[in-house]
Amino acid sequence: MRHAQGRARRAGAALAAVLTWAGLLAGAAGCTSNPREGIDISGALGKPPAPEDVIRISPDDGSKGVRPDNKLRVRVPSGRLESVQVVKDQDAQESAVPGRISEDGLRWEPKDPKLALAARYTVDAVAVDGHGRRSARHTTFTTYVPDERFIGYVTPENRSTVGTGMIVSLEFNREIDNRAAVERAVSVTAKPAVEIRPHWFGRERLDFRPEKYWKPGTQVTVSLGLRDVEGAPGVYGLQYKTYSFTVGRSQVSTVDAAEHTMQVRRDGTLLATVPITAGAPKHTTYNGKMVVMEMFELTRMNGATVGFKKENGKGEYDIPDVPHALRLTDSGTFLHGNYWAPDAPGHVNVSHGCVGLRDVKGGSSDTPAGWFFDRSLVGDVVEVVHSNDKKVAPDNGLGGWNMGWKEWKAGSAVK
């Protein structure tokens, strides 16, 4: 209804201008003669020019597929422009296009010279020529809709509450060549304020984080101004959105693979020391800081999906009901409940690289795994030490905390 009313208002304005011109003619005829006398006065003020001769609008009326670098202009060869109203309809949302009439009244130009993509523009202009005659013109045109678009998938979810280790991560649906332009179009801010810097991992992922973990209670806002940004030749951004999330309490858990324990600290205070089992000698667990990415009360784990296959191609393991599973890396590292090796936690490392906590089939809140799951958030930090393995890569999951601040800042495309 709002769009229909907007179109009606614009049509009404144009009609009013036309009626004003008609009224001038009617008023002149009524004052000079009696219509019954049959006197023709149509040439008394000269033949009124066609509106398109008085008001020149570019792009032309009815144009389609107008490129964003074309200029939107309204001008008159003589006389002056009285008013110009331009409305942009994009994604079923109408907005006025700001602009100004020049001091001599001969031209109108928009504040932003670049046209939006995939939009319909409506122009309503009123002008007065050198003889004081008023003309109105109404035109429309549509802009180019790119065949290729790109979007960024944002982590974490909008309006979520996360742990202090959360890293803002954008995964793009296609490779980005113009990384600097895309980076400039993304803003991540925090309240209370803290320095937040970007880092590119390849051409399809852009992460943001502060130097240290977020402070509890921080409000973070992610603004995507990607619409119409050219990320690669002929590939333009689609989104113009804002996301936000809240940082909850601080929880950092330290897994000691050699001691078979995990110390859980909340806001710096030790809550508990939990027995664990880590990766077996042939399948050790990564060292380093990992961030909880996803949480599943129950999930299936099949070794074939992460490279652990037997000669027949089947997985070395296939457990359909792993309880209390928290994903730590993209490559398949989880912290999860373990009911099939109940004597391993606290004594021996038997997993294929995951961290296992004692649990029961189906899961229970009364087990160490259930207790930890109930007290965890996406964004919590789990750090593994004393494992006979390398440090987890910064782009494996949300592992950016394993990179020094200087190196992290060097990953920006904006120099």
Secondary structure as a PSIPRED ss2 file (coil, helix, strand):
# PSIPRED VFORMAT (PSIPRED V4.0)

   1 M C   1.000  0.000  0.000
   2 R H   0.000  1.000  0.000
   3 H H   0.000  1.000  0.000
   4 A H   0.000  1.000  0.000
   5 Q H   0.000  1.000  0.000
   6 G H   0.000  1.000  0.000
   7 R H   0.000  1.000  0.000
   8 A H   0.000  1.000  0.000
   9 R H   0.000  1.000  0.000
  10 R H   0.000  1.000  0.000
  11 A H   0.000  1.000  0.000
  12 G H   0.000  1.000  0.000
  13 A H   0.000  1.000  0.000
  14 A H   0.000  1.000  0.000
  15 L H   0.000  1.000  0.000
  16 A H   0.000  1.000  0.000
  17 A H   0.000  1.000  0.000
  18 V H   0.000  1.000  0.000
  19 L H   0.000  1.000  0.000
  20 T H   0.000  1.000  0.000
  21 W H   0.000  1.000  0.000
  22 A H   0.000  1.000  0.000
  23 G H   0.000  1.000  0.000
  24 L H   0.000  1.000  0.000
  25 L H   0.000  1.000  0.000
  26 A H   0.000  1.000  0.000
  27 G H   0.000  1.000  0.000
  28 A H   0.000  1.000  0.000
  29 A H   0.000  1.000  0.000
  30 G H   0.000  1.000  0.000
  31 C H   0.000  1.000  0.000
  32 T H   0.000  1.000  0.000
  33 S C   1.000  0.000  0.000
  34 N C   1.000  0.000  0.000
  35 P H   0.000  1.000  0.000
  36 R H   0.000  1.000  0.000
  37 E H   0.000  1.000  0.000
  38 G C   1.000  0.000  0.000
  39 I C   1.000  0.000  0.000
  40 D C   1.000  0.000  0.000
  41 I C   1.000  0.000  0.000
  42 S C   1.000  0.000  0.000
  43 G C   1.000  0.000  0.000
  44 A C   1.000  0.000  0.000
  45 L C   1.000  0.000  0.000
  46 G C   1.000  0.000  0.000
  47 K C   1.000  0.000  0.000
  48 P C   1.000  0.000  0.000
  49 P C   1.000  0.000  0.000
  50 A C   1.000  0.000  0.000
  51 P H   0.000  1.000  0.000
  52 E H   0.000  1.000  0.000
  53 D H   0.000  1.000  0.000
  54 V H   0.000  1.000  0.000
  55 I C   1.000  0.000  0.000
  56 R E   0.000  0.000  1.000
  57 I E   0.000  0.000  1.000
  58 S E   0.000  0.000  1.000
  59 P C   1.000  0.000  0.000
  60 D C   1.000  0.000  0.000
  61 D C   1.000  0.000  0.000
  62 G C   1.000  0.000  0.000
  63 S C   1.000  0.000  0.000
  64 K C   1.000  0.000  0.000
  65 G C   1.000  0.000  0.000
  66 V E   0.000  0.000  1.000
  67 R C   1.000  0.000  0.000
  68 P C   1.000  0.000  0.000
  69 D C   1.000  0.000  0.000
  70 N C   1.000  0.000  0.000
  71 K C   1.000  0.000  0.000
  72 L C   1.000  0.000  0.000
  73 R E   0.000  0.000  1.000
  74 V E   0.000  0.000  1.000
  75 R E   0.000  0.000  1.000
  76 V C   1.000  0.000  0.000
  77 P C   1.000  0.000  0.000
  78 S C   1.000  0.000  0.000
  79 G C   1.000  0.000  0.000
  80 R E   0.000  0.000  1.000
  81 L E   0.000  0.000  1.000
  82 E E   0.000  0.000  1.000
  83 S E   0.000  0.000  1.000
  84 V E   0.000  0.000  1.000
  85 Q E   0.000  0.000  1.000
  86 V E   0.000  0.000  1.000
  87 V E   0.000  0.000  1.000
  88 K E   0.000  0.000  1.000
  89 D E   0.000  0.000  1.000
  90 Q E   0.000  0.000  1.000
  91 D C   1.000  0.000  0.000
  92 A C   1.000  0.000  0.000
  93 Q E   0.000  0.000  1.000
  94 E E   0.000  0.000  1.000
  95 S E   0.000  0.000  1.000
  96 A E   0.000  0.000  1.000
  97 V C   1.000  0.000  0.000
  98 P C   1.000  0.000  0.000
  99 G E   0.000  0.000  1.000
 100 R E   0.000  0.000  1.000
 101 I E   0.000  0.000  1.000
 102 S C   1.000  0.000  0.000
 103 E C   1.000  0.000  0.000
 104 D C   1.000  0.000  0.000
 105 G C   1.000  0.000  0.000
 106 L C   1.000  0.000  0.000
 107 R E   0.000  0.000  1.000
 108 W E   0.000  0.000  1.000
 109 E E   0.000  0.000  1.000
 110 P E   0.000  0.000  1.000
 111 K C   1.000  0.000  0.000
 112 D C   1.000  0.000  0.000
 113 P C   1.000  0.000  0.000
 114 K C   1.000  0.000  0.000
 115 L C   1.000  0.000  0.000
 116 A C   1.000  0.000  0.000
 117 L C   1.000  0.000  0.000
 118 A C   1.000  0.000  0.000
 119 A C   1.000  0.000  0.000
 120 R E   0.000  0.000  1.000
 121 Y E   0.000  0.000  1.000
 122 T E   0.000  0.000  1.000
 123 V E   0.000  0.000  1.000
 124 D E   0.000  0.000  1.000
 125 A E   0.000  0.000  1.000
 126 V E   0.000  0.000  1.000
 127 A E   0.000  0.000  1.000
 128 V E   0.000  0.000  1.000
 129 D C   1.000  0.000  0.000
 130 G C   1.000  0.000  0.000
 131 H C   1.000  0.000  0.000
 132 G C   1.000  0.000  0.000
 133 R C   1.000  0.000  0.000
 134 R E   0.000  0.000  1.000
 135 S E   0.000  0.000  1.000
 136 A E   0.000  0.000  1.000
 137 R E   0.000  0.000  1.000
 138 H E   0.000  0.000  1.000
 139 T E   0.000  0.000  1.000
 140 T E   0.000  0.000  1.000
 141 F E   0.000  0.000  1.000
 142 T E   0.000  0.000  1.000
 143 T E   0.000  0.000  1.000
 144 Y C   1.000  0.000  0.000
 145 V C   1.000  0.000  0.000
 146 P C   1.000  0.000  0.000
 147 D C   1.000  0.000  0.000
 148 E E   0.000  0.000  1.000
 149 R E   0.000  0.000  1.000
 150 F E   0.000  0.000  1.000
 151 I C   1.000  0.000  0.000
 152 G E   0.000  0.000  1.000
 153 Y E   0.000  0.000  1.000
 154 V E   0.000  0.000  1.000
 155 T E   0.000  0.000  1.000
 156 P C   1.000  0.000  0.000
 157 E C   1.000  0.000  0.000
 158 N C   1.000  0.000  0.000
 159 R C   1.000  0.000  0.000
 160 S E   0.000  0.000  1.000
 161 T E   0.000  0.000  1.000
 162 V E   0.000  0.000  1.000
 163 G C   1.000  0.000  0.000
 164 T C   1.000  0.000  0.000
 165 G C   1.000  0.000  0.000
 166 M C   1.000  0.000  0.000
 167 I C   1.000  0.000  0.000
 168 V E   0.000  0.000  1.000
 169 S E   0.000  0.000  1.000
 170 L E   0.000  0.000  1.000
 171 E E   0.000  0.000  1.000
 172 F E   0.000  0.000  1.000
 173 N C   1.000  0.000  0.000
 174 R C   1.000  0.000  0.000
 175 E C   1.000  0.000  0.000
 176 I C   1.000  0.000  0.000
 177 D C   1.000  0.000  0.000
 178 N C   1.000  0.000  0.000
 179 R H   0.000  1.000  0.000
 180 A H   0.000  1.000  0.000
 181 A H   0.000  1.000  0.000
 182 V H   0.000  1.000  0.000
 183 E H   0.000  1.000  0.000
 184 R H   0.000  1.000  0.000
 185 A C   1.000  0.000  0.000
 186 V E   0.000  0.000  1.000
 187 S E   0.000  0.000  1.000
 188 V E   0.000  0.000  1.000
 189 T E   0.000  0.000  1.000
 190 A E   0.000  0.000  1.000
 191 K E   0.000  0.000  1.000
 192 P C   1.000  0.000  0.000
 193 A C   1.000  0.000  0.000
 194 V C   1.000  0.000  0.000
 195 E C   1.000  0.000  0.000
 196 I E   0.000  0.000  1.000
 197 R E   0.000  0.000  1.000
 198 P E   0.000  0.000  1.000
 199 H E   0.000  0.000  1.000
 200 W E   0.000  0.000  1.000
 201 F E   0.000  0.000  1.000
 202 G C   1.000  0.000  0.000
 203 R C   1.000  0.000  0.000
 204 E C   1.000  0.000  0.000
 205 R E   0.000  0.000  1.000
 206 L E   0.000  0.000  1.000
 207 D E   0.000  0.000  1.000
 208 F E   0.000  0.000  1.000
 209 R E   0.000  0.000  1.000
 210 P E   0.000  0.000  1.000
 211 E C   1.000  0.000  0.000
 212 K C   1.000  0.000  0.000
 213 Y C   1.000  0.000  0.000
 214 W C   1.000  0.000  0.000
 215 K C   1.000  0.000  0.000
 216 P C   1.000  0.000  0.000
 217 G C   1.000  0.000  0.000
 218 T C   1.000  0.000  0.000
 219 Q E   0.000  0.000  1.000
 220 V E   0.000  0.000  1.000
 221 T E   0.000  0.000  1.000
 222 V E   0.000  0.000  1.000
 223 S E   0.000  0.000  1.000
 224 L E   0.000  0.000  1.000
 225 G E   0.000  0.000  1.000
 226 L C   1.000  0.000  0.000
 227 R E   0.000  0.000  1.000
 228 D C   1.000  0.000  0.000
 229 V C   1.000  0.000  0.000
 230 E E   0.000  0.000  1.000
 231 G E   0.000  0.000  1.000
 232 A E   0.000  0.000  1.000
 233 P C   1.000  0.000  0.000
 234 G C   1.000  0.000  0.000
 235 V E   0.000  0.000  1.000
 236 Y E   0.000  0.000  1.000
 237 G E   0.000  0.000  1.000
 238 L C   1.000  0.000  0.000
 239 Q C   1.000  0.000  0.000
 240 Y E   0.000  0.000  1.000
 241 K E   0.000  0.000  1.000
 242 T E   0.000  0.000  1.000
 243 Y E   0.000  0.000  1.000
 244 S E   0.000  0.000  1.000
 245 F E   0.000  0.000  1.000
 246 T E   0.000  0.000  1.000
 247 V E   0.000  0.000  1.000
 248 G C   1.000  0.000  0.000
 249 R C   1.000  0.000  0.000
 250 S C   1.000  0.000  0.000
 251 Q E   0.000  0.000  1.000
 252 V E   0.000  0.000  1.000
 253 S E   0.000  0.000  1.000
 254 T E   0.000  0.000  1.000
 255 V E   0.000  0.000  1.000
 256 D E   0.000  0.000  1.000
 257 A C   1.000  0.000  0.000
 258 A C   1.000  0.000  0.000
 259 E C   1.000  0.000  0.000
 260 H C   1.000  0.000  0.000
 261 T E   0.000  0.000  1.000
 262 M E   0.000  0.000  1.000
 263 Q E   0.000  0.000  1.000
 264 V E   0.000  0.000  1.000
 265 R E   0.000  0.000  1.000
 266 R E   0.000  0.000  1.000
 267 D C   1.000  0.000  0.000
 268 G C   1.000  0.000  0.000
 269 T E   0.000  0.000  1.000
 270 L E   0.000  0.000  1.000
 271 L E   0.000  0.000  1.000
 272 A E   0.000  0.000  1.000
 273 T E   0.000  0.000  1.000
 274 V E   0.000  0.000  1.000
 275 P E   0.000  0.000  1.000
 276 I E   0.000  0.000  1.000
 277 T E   0.000  0.000  1.000
 278 A C   1.000  0.000  0.000
 279 G E   0.000  0.000  1.000
 280 A C   1.000  0.000  0.000
 281 P C   1.000  0.000  0.000
 282 K C   1.000  0.000  0.000
 283 H C   1.000  0.000  0.000
 284 T C   1.000  0.000  0.000
 285 T C   1.000  0.000  0.000
 286 Y C   1.000  0.000  0.000
 287 N E   0.000  0.000  1.000
 288 G E   0.000  0.000  1.000
 289 K E   0.000  0.000  1.000
 290 M E   0.000  0.000  1.000
 291 V E   0.000  0.000  1.000
 292 V C   1.000  0.000  0.000
 293 M C   1.000  0.000  0.000
 294 E E   0.000  0.000  1.000
 295 M E   0.000  0.000  1.000
 296 F E   0.000  0.000  1.000
 297 E E   0.000  0.000  1.000
 298 L E   0.000  0.000  1.000
 299 T E   0.000  0.000  1.000
 300 R E   0.000  0.000  1.000
 301 M E   0.000  0.000  1.000
 302 N E   0.000  0.000  1.000
 303 G H   0.000  1.000  0.000
 304 A H   0.000  1.000  0.000
 305 T H   0.000  1.000  0.000
 306 V H   0.000  1.000  0.000
 307 G C   1.000  0.000  0.000
 308 F C   1.000  0.000  0.000
 309 K E   0.000  0.000  1.000
 310 K C   1.000  0.000  0.000
 311 E C   1.000  0.000  0.000
 312 N C   1.000  0.000  0.000
 313 G C   1.000  0.000  0.000
 314 K C   1.000  0.000  0.000
 315 G E   0.000  0.000  1.000
 316 E C   1.000  0.000  0.000
 317 Y C   1.000  0.000  0.000
 318 D E   0.000  0.000  1.000
 319 I E   0.000  0.000  1.000
 320 P E   0.000  0.000  1.000
 321 D E   0.000  0.000  1.000
 322 V E   0.000  0.000  1.000
 323 P E   0.000  0.000  1.000
 324 H E   0.000  0.000  1.000
 325 A E   0.000  0.000  1.000
 326 L E   0.000  0.000  1.000
 327 R E   0.000  0.000  1.000
 328 L C   1.000  0.000  0.000
 329 T C   1.000  0.000  0.000
 330 D C   1.000  0.000  0.000
 331 S C   1.000  0.000  0.000
 332 G C   1.000  0.000  0.000
 333 T C   1.000  0.000  0.000
 334 F E   0.000  0.000  1.000
 335 L E   0.000  0.000  1.000
 336 H E   0.000  0.000  1.000
 337 G E   0.000  0.000  1.000
 338 N E   0.000  0.000  1.000
 339 Y C   1.000  0.000  0.000
 340 W C   1.000  0.000  0.000
 341 A C   1.000  0.000  0.000
 342 P C   1.000  0.000  0.000
 343 D C   1.000  0.000  0.000
 344 A C   1.000  0.000  0.000
 345 P C   1.000  0.000  0.000
 346 G C   1.000  0.000  0.000
 347 H C   1.000  0.000  0.000
 348 V C   1.000  0.000  0.000
 349 N C   1.000  0.000  0.000
 350 V C   1.000  0.000  0.000
 351 S E   0.000  0.000  1.000
 352 H C   1.000  0.000  0.000
 353 G C   1.000  0.000  0.000
 354 C C   1.000  0.000  0.000
 355 V E   0.000  0.000  1.000
 356 G E   0.000  0.000  1.000
 357 L E   0.000  0.000  1.000
 358 R E   0.000  0.000  1.000
 359 D C   1.000  0.000  0.000
 360 V C   1.000  0.000  0.000
 361 K C   1.000  0.000  0.000
 362 G C   1.000  0.000  0.000
 363 G C   1.000  0.000  0.000
 364 S C   1.000  0.000  0.000
 365 S C   1.000  0.000  0.000
 366 D C   1.000  0.000  0.000
 367 T C   1.000  0.000  0.000
 368 P H   0.000  1.000  0.000
 369 A H   0.000  1.000  0.000
 370 G H   0.000  1.000  0.000
 371 W H   0.000  1.000  0.000
 372 F H   0.000  1.000  0.000
 373 F H   0.000  1.000  0.000
 374 D H   0.000  1.000  0.000
 375 R C   1.000  0.000  0.000
 376 S C   1.000  0.000  0.000
 377 L C   1.000  0.000  0.000
 378 V C   1.000  0.000  0.000
 379 G C   1.000  0.000  0.000
 380 D C   1.000  0.000  0.000
 381 V E   0.000  0.000  1.000
 382 V E   0.000  0.000  1.000
 383 E E   0.000  0.000  1.000
 384 V E   0.000  0.000  1.000
 385 V E   0.000  0.000  1.000
 386 H C   1.000  0.000  0.000
 387 S C   1.000  0.000  0.000
 388 N C   1.000  0.000  0.000
 389 D C   1.000  0.000  0.000
 390 K C   1.000  0.000  0.000
 391 K E   0.000  0.000  1.000
 392 V C   1.000  0.000  0.000
 393 A C   1.000  0.000  0.000
 394 P C   1.000  0.000  0.000
 395 D C   1.000  0.000  0.000
 396 N C   1.000  0.000  0.000
 397 G C   1.000  0.000  0.000
 398 L C   1.000  0.000  0.000
 399 G C   1.000  0.000  0.000
 400 G H   0.000  1.000  0.000
 401 W H   0.000  1.000  0.000
 402 N H   0.000  1.000  0.000
 403 M C   1.000  0.000  0.000
 404 G C   1.000  0.000  0.000
 405 W H   0.000  1.000  0.000
 406 K H   0.000  1.000  0.000
 407 E H   0.000  1.000  0.000
 408 W H   0.000  1.000  0.000
 409 K H   0.000  1.000  0.000
 410 A C   1.000  0.000  0.000
 411 G C   1.000  0.000  0.000
 412 S C   1.000  0.000  0.000
 413 A C   1.000  0.000  0.000
 414 V C   1.000  0.000  0.000
 415 K C   1.000  0.000  0.000
